[in-house]
Amino acid sequence: MKNKLIIYFSLLLTVSMFSQENNQSFTLQEAIDYALENNRTSKNAERDIEAAKKQKWETIATGLPQIDGSIDYQNFIKQQVQVIPASAFGGPEGEVNAVEFGLDQSVNASATLSQLIFDGSYIVGLQSAKVFLEISENAKIKTDLEVRKAVINAYGNVLLAEESVDILEKNKATLQKNLDETTKIYENGLEEEESVEQLQITLSSILSNLSNTIRLKKVAYQMLNITLGLDIDYNTSLTDNLETLTAKNIDLALVSQTFEINNTIDYLIAENDKTSKALLVKLEQSRALPTINTFLTGGYASFSNDFDFLKSDQKYYGFGIFGASIKVPIFGSGLKSARTQRAKIDLEKSKDELTETEQRLKLQIASAKSDYQFAIEDYNNKKENLNLAERIEKKNQTKFFEGIASSFELRQAQIQLYSAQQEFLQAMLDVINTKAALETISNTIINN
């Protein structure tokens, strides 16, 4: 019996631990932090930075000393012959002798040290590697901003779905109660059949919306999981609520704040593009400069008619070579000039694109400010409208059961209330999302 109890509690503990591992709760900020570490797009952007660092060192290394070693083995299956005049060995004039030079087998082991002395393209390459790293880092910032906005949107959509389900469940319960009471009154002959039918129509609409919202809630959770970098069906739960987040995200000072366009990530990326285009011009111009390389080679060679190279008494002959090469471009039929001119055209285009980006960002920030301010104003308006709609529906419900108002008037008041409820929920979400959009475009994160 004791052993059975131990096994039972062990199973309970295992199930509990498994459940905890497959369930995680997030506040909005915790969800953002988690996504920045685990979102697949964000992780790949981080990998791009690491790749850029490796490429930068790859570029630097091409100008540092390089050492290569080689071992060559040759075996003449049929020795090549050379012909020389027979008279050279006392033979008759006009005849030739075929002579074999060298032994059948040879081994050559050598090492070569090479060093780049000057190359204009190498200097430009070093500058380009630094800019490429900056581009990758800015791309990571851009990715993180977009991931952050995506998490806020996905988190808000889940809360919207949760709140919608709760409200629809309450509306369903209220309507079902009204329908039951009205049906009893009708059965007693004190109410018209139309009143029952009007409530049935309204209830049917609520049930349909409820079923659809429950399905959308599942999709919203799946979208959030993907954004967080979790499995699509992971059991995620949220600890923030829509109204609290809305209150935290209302900041009218943000509307009047002046944002520096030069600090926005889109501007920095456009500036990176202009810098890279300027470096391409330098690269094409550097092709007209000479290239200087030096090398030092040393090694040993051995010769034999048989494979005796591993014997201790085999003789090896040492050799060494030092050399330098200078390559000077002389004439290229206008190729270098055409390349340079094309690079200069691309540079001018990037300058215009930078100006265009600056103007576009000013417009986008102004538009984002306007959207955010409207969202706050609309939230306050929808909140007031909801309070009014609740009072109107309550009055009409009282009038209906007192026989003063018709079922049609009650239905109209109920539809108005349900619409006001959804509009208020959407208004709260709009406040959160428009603030996130403003922060993303301005590269300014306001933590509340």
N, C-alpha and C positions, 0 to 999 in steps of 0.2 A: 504494500500500500504506500509506503514511504517513497519507494522508487518511482511509483506511478505519479505521485504528487510532484516529485522533482522534475520528471519528464514533462509534466503538464505545464508547470511554471516556466520551464526552459522554453517550451514552445510559445508560450504567451510573450515572453521577453523577446524572442526572435521575431515574432510577428510585429510587436510594437516597434522594435528597432527598424525593421524593414519598412514599416509604415512611415516612420519619421524620415527615413532616407529618401522616400518618394513623395514627400510633402514638404513644401517650403513656403513660408509667409514672407511677404515683402511690403514695406512701406514704399512710397514712390521713389524716395531717394535711394533706398536699398536696391530697388529694381534697376535704377539707373546705374548705380555702382556695379551691380552684378553684370549687367549687359556690357558695360565698358570693358569688363574682363573676359566675358565669355561669348559675346556676340561673334558669330563667325566672320562677318565682314570686318569688325573691329580687330579681330585677331589677325586676319590676313593683312590689314593695313600695318599692324605692328611687325609682321613678318617682312613686309616691303621695306620698312626702315632698316631691319637687320640686313636684308639683301643689299640695300643701298650702301650700308657701311662696308660690307664685304666688297662691293664693286669699287668703292673709294680706295680701299687698300689694294685691290687688284690693279687699279690705275697707278697707284704710287709704286707698286712693286715692279712695274715694267721698266721704271727708270733706275732701279737699284741693281747691284751686281748680280749676274746670273751665272751659275755654274752647271755645266752639263757634262756628263760622263758617257763614254761609249766603249764597247768592246766589239771588234770586228774579227770574224774568222772567215778565211777563204781557203777553199780546196779546189785547185785546178784539176778537174777530172781529165781534161786534155790541155796540156800546157800550150799556151800561145807561143808561136815562133816569130822570130824576126829574121829578115834576110839582109845579108851584108855582102859586099863584093868579095869574091873568092880571092882576088889579088891582095886583099888585106892580110891574108894568111899565107901568102906565097903561091896562091893558086893561079890558074890561067886567067888572063884578062877577058872580060865580058861575061863571065859566069858568076853565079851567086851561091852562097851557102846559107842554109836554114839553120838558125841557132836558137836554142831555148835559153832565156835569161830567168834567173830566179829559181826557187824551189817550189815544190808542188803545193805546200801548205804554209799559211802565215796567220799570225795573230797580232792584232793592233789594239792596244788599250790606251785611251787618252781621256783627258779632262780639259774642258775649255772654260775659261773665265771671260765673260763679255760684259762690257759696261757702255751704257749710253752716255755720251758726252754732251751732245746737244741735239734737241729735236723740238721745234716750235710747237708741234701738235701735242707733245707730251706736257708742256707747260699749260696749254689750254685745257688739256685733259684733266689735269689736277684741279683747275678751277671748275670745270664742268662736274667733276665728281662731288665737289662740295655743294654745288647748286642742286645736283640730283638728290643729294641727301636732304637738303632743305625742302625740295619738292615732296619727297616721301613723308617728311615730318609734317608738312602742312596738309598733305592728303590725309594723314592720320587724324589731325585736328578736325578737318572737315568731316571725316567719317564719324568721329566720336560725337560731333555736334548733331549730325543727322541721326545717329543711333539714339542719342539722348532724346531728340524730338520724337522719334519713332516709339520709344518706350513710353513717353508721356502720353502720346496719342493712344497707344494700345492699352495702357493702364487706364486711361480715362474711358475708353470704349467698354472695358470690362465693368467699371463702376457704373457707367450709364446703363448697361444691360442688367446689372444686379439691381439697381434702383428701379428700373422699369418693371422688372419682374415683381419686386415687392409691391410697387404701387398697383400693378395690374391684379395681383393676388388680393389686395385689400378692396379694390374696386369690384372684383368678382364676388367677394364675400358680401359686400354691401348690396350689390345688385341681386344676388341670390336671395338675400333676406327680404329685400323689397318685393321681389317676384313672388316669394312664398306668401308674404302677407297679402299682396294684391290678389293672388289666386284665391286665397281663403275668402277675401271680401267679395270677389266675383262669384264664387260658389254659393255665397249667402245672398246673392242677388243685389248687392249694394254697389257694384262697380261694373263698368262696361268691359266686354271682352277685349276691346281695342287696347285698354290699359295694360292688360296682361301681355298682349302681343307686342306692344311697344317695348316693354321691359325685356321680353324674350329676344327681340331684335338687338337691343343694346347689349344684353348678356352674351349673345352669340358673337357679336363683334369683339367684345372683350376677351372671350375665350380664344378666338382666332388670333388676336394680337398677342395674347399670352403665350400660346404655343409657338408662334413665330419668334417671339423675343427669347424664349428659352433656347431655341435652336441657335439664334444669333449670339447668345451668351456663350455657348460652347465654342463657336467660331472665334469669338473675341478672346477667349482664354487661349485658344490654339495660336492665334496671331501673337499674343503677348509672349507665349512660350518660345515661339520662333525668334522673336526679337531679342529675348533674353539669352538665347543660345541653348535652350532646354529642348528636350524631346517634346514633340507637338502635343502629346497626351499626358504630359507631366501634371501631377496634382498640385497646382499652384493656388495659393490663397493670398488675398490682399488685405492689409490692415488699415489703410487709409480709407476715408469715405469722400464722396464727391463734394459735399457742401463744405467740409473742412478744407479740402484742397483749394476750392474756389476762393474761400476767404483768405488763404495764404497767398494766393496768386493775384490778388487785387492790389495793385501798386500804381496809383495815378502819377507818382513822381517819375515813373519810367517813361511816361508819354512825353514829358517835358525834357527828359534827359537828352543831351547832345552826344551823339556817337561819332567817334573818329573813323572815317571811312578807311583810312590807311591801316587800321587795326583789324578790319574784317578779314576773314579767312579767304573769301573769294578775291578780294583785292590783292592779298599776299600771293595767292596762286597765280593771278594774272601778272603780277610783278615778277614772279619766278619765270614765267614764260618769256617775258621780255628779256630778262637776264640771260636765259639759255639761248635765245635767238642772237643776242649780242656776242655770245661766246662762239656761236657757229660762224659768225662773220670773222672773228679772230682766227678760228680754225682754218678757214679757207685762205686767209691771208698768210698764215704760218706755213702753208704748203710751198710758198715761194722761197723759204729759207732752207739753207743746207742742213743735212743730217750727218752727225759725226758719231761713229762707233769705234770702239777699240776691243781687241780680244787678245788673250794669252792662252796658248794651247801647249800642253806638255803630255808626254806619254812614253810608252815602250812598245817596241815591235820585235817579233821573233819569227824565224823562218825555219822550215824543216820539210824533208820529204815524207816524214811520218808524223803522226800526232804524238809528239814528245813534249808538248808545251807544259805539262804538269810535273815534269821531272825536275828535281832540284838542280841538276847540272845544266839545264837548258839555258842557253844564252839569250838575253834580251838586250836590245839596243835602245837607248834613250834618245828622245828628241824634244825640242821645244821651239815654239813659234810665237812671235809677237807681231801684231799687225794693227792697222787702223784703216778705216774707210770713211771717205767723205762723199756724200751724194748731193750733187748740186742740180736743181731743176734748171734747165736751159730754155727749152721751147716746148710748149704744150698745145699749140694751135688754138690758143684762146680758151682752153678748158678751165684753167684756174680763174681767169677773169670772169667767165660766165658763172662759175660756182659762187664766186665772191659776190657778184651782183645779185644773184638769186637770194643769197643769204641776207643781203642788205634789204632787199624787198620784203622778205619775211620779217625782218627786224622792224621796219616801218609799219607793217601790218600789226605786229604785236603792240607797238606804241599806241596805235589807234584803238586796239582792243582793250588796252589798259584804261584809256580814257573812257571808252564806252562802258567798261565794267564799273568805273567810278560813278558815272552818271546813273547807271542802272541801279547800283546799290543805294544811292541817295533816294531814288524813287521807291525802291523796295522797302527801305527802312521807314520812309514817310508813310507808305501804304500799310506796313505792319503796325505802326503806331496808331494809325487811324482805325484799323481793324480791332486792335486791342482796346482802344478807348470805346469803340462802339460795342464791343462784347461786354464791357463792364456796365455801360449804360443800359444795354439790352437785358443784362442779368437783373439789374435793379427793377427794370420795367416788367420783366416776366415774373419776378418775385411778387410784385404788387398785383399783377394780373391774376396770379394763382390765388392769392388771398381773396381777391374779389370773386373769382370763379367758385371758390369753396363756399363763400357766404351765399352766393346766388343759388348754387345747387342745394345747399342746406335749406334755404328758404322755400325753394320750389318743392323740395321733398316734403317739407312740413305742410305746405299748401295742398299738395297732391293728396296726402292722407287725410287732410281735413276737408277735401272735396272742393277746394277753392280753385286749384290749378288743374289743367288737363294733363294727361299722360304725355301728350306731344310737347307741352311746355317743359315738363320734367326731363324728357329725353333731350331736348335742346340744351338745357342747363347741364345735364350730365356730359353730353358731347363736348360742350364748351369747357367743362372742368377737365376732362381727359386730355383735351388738346393743350390746355394751359399747363397741365402736369408735364407732358412731354416737352413742351417748349421751354419750361423752366429747367428741366434736366439738360436739354441741349444747350441752353444759355450758360449753365455752369461749365459744361464741357468746353464751350467756345472760349470762355475766359482763360481756362488752363491752356488750351491749344494755341490761341493767338499770342499769349505771353511766350510760350515755347518757340513759336515761329519768329517773334521779334528778337528773342535771345539768340536764336540760331543764326539769323541773317546778320546781326550786329556783333556776333562773337562775344557776347556779354552775358555771363551766367549770373543770375540773381538768385542766391539761396535764401529762402525764407525760413 
